[in-house]
């Protein structure tokens, strides 16, 4: 059973290892292995670009270029493809410019403007020659791709056909422009009456004929009445006739006719234009006056418009502005009140008064500018120059009108009660300064809100008191240490060497100093060091006395600073001190 289980597991591992369809050598990183590149995949892209160019769909050709650039290509061919795409882009621009010039040529020929047509043909041939050079350069640039010369040429053959087609078109247009085989045309025009009232009809007549007076029936003629164009067709004898209802409020209308050949007439007849007739239009010009009660206003104030009409007809009118709008009916005189909104910003605003056209009454437009501004709010507020931490300050804010106040500070608590500001400086605030910001929003919208920022120095007594206390403690500690050091230097505390009970002094060293004072008159002063004392003693005492005392003090000093390690020196010092004491005492007894 166990052997069967092992065989089953080995078979699963084998199947997993052989499930992959592709294996890679151990020395190759599978993540970096790409599919094998097939250069023939570029042929459909080149063919699609060529077909788009041939059909004149340059937008699609531009998309084809993008698709070519994003297609996969080995790095060794990437520069070749980018160069080819750049030449394709350049070719599109040249062909597009050529077609634009061909369209310009056809328009010039239609209007019998042959010099202009010949100039456009010449410029188009230059662009087309550039396009042909670019096409040859494109074939040369991408010839290094492993596609084969014939296959590559066939895929881009639509470009060559497009260039050939445009060249043939230019040849045909050039023949027409150079030979000018067109028949001259003439178009006449009359208009009655030349002074017409608004709403009445204007009769416009004319005739279109070829050179020699032959009529041209069934041709489209465009009649211009001011900015309006009316198309009509010539009848028998080449005549045309229209009646146009005048609804224009222009005092003068330019009226003329044009014949623009279309269809087969494009290459047979020339363009012609009639004389221009000036037709006067009679209509009612409204006489309306508008007066304002001012030119500068505060928010909340009222703009009063007095509108007076001097025509005896009711007309609708509108007042239009960013401040407010109004619509009504005007007859003789009316007044309009517009209240300036409280939320409106300061600035210059335009007010228009408009009446629409009513029959033969022309429209009316009146316009003026006015200014909206706010008054400056004066705010009185005094912040002390110095603030003490832990204190509360009460300050009054004075304004000419009631205001909604709000306050904030960089530290501490600040609040508003009516027109009073209460500022509490935190006890533990250790900053050097504090900023207080006050915003005042007037209840009266004619005043502008104001923001005031004040700054004051902050003094915290805690650091000062702590510094003084710490300084005093430090000074006392230093003084104490200095005093101890000075005492150690001046007279270190040497071990007491007791005398025997039968002797009168309490200690050997005290007895030695006392005997020396009696014998030599030298006193151990508090400010003296032992060395100064010995030097002074050396001036008066015997050398043996000085040497013994010096040796005793040296050993005691070594014991004092060396501790138990030098306890043997203390015993030697004690013996010699007793010896010196008895010697000095005997010297005093001998003198007696």
Protein Blocks (a to p, Z undefined) as FASTA:
>chain_A
ZZmmmmmmmmmmmmmmmmpmbdcdfklcfklpccdddfklmmmmmmmmmmmmmnopaklm
mmmmmmmmmpccdfklmmmmmmmmmmmmmmmmmmmmmmmmmmmmmmmmmnopaklmmmmm
mmmmmmmmmmmmmmmmmmmmmmmpcnbjklmmmmmmmmmmmmmmmmmmmmmmmmmmmnop
accdddddddddfbdcehiacddddddddehhiacehiacdddehjbccdddddehhiac
dddddfbfbfbdcdddddddehjllmmbccdddddddddddddddddddddfbjbdcehi
acddddddfbfcdcddddddfkbccddddehiacddddddfkbccdddddddddddehjb
ccdddddddddddddddddddddfbdcehiacddddddfbdcddddddfedjdddehjac
cddddfklcbfbdcdddddddfblkbccdddddddddddfklmmmmmmmmmmmmmmmmmm
mmmmmmmmmmccdddddddfkbmbfbfklmmmmmmmmmnopacdfkbcfklmmmmmmmmm
cfklmmmmmmmmmmmmmmmmnommlmmmmmmmmmmmmmmmmmmmmmmmmmZZ
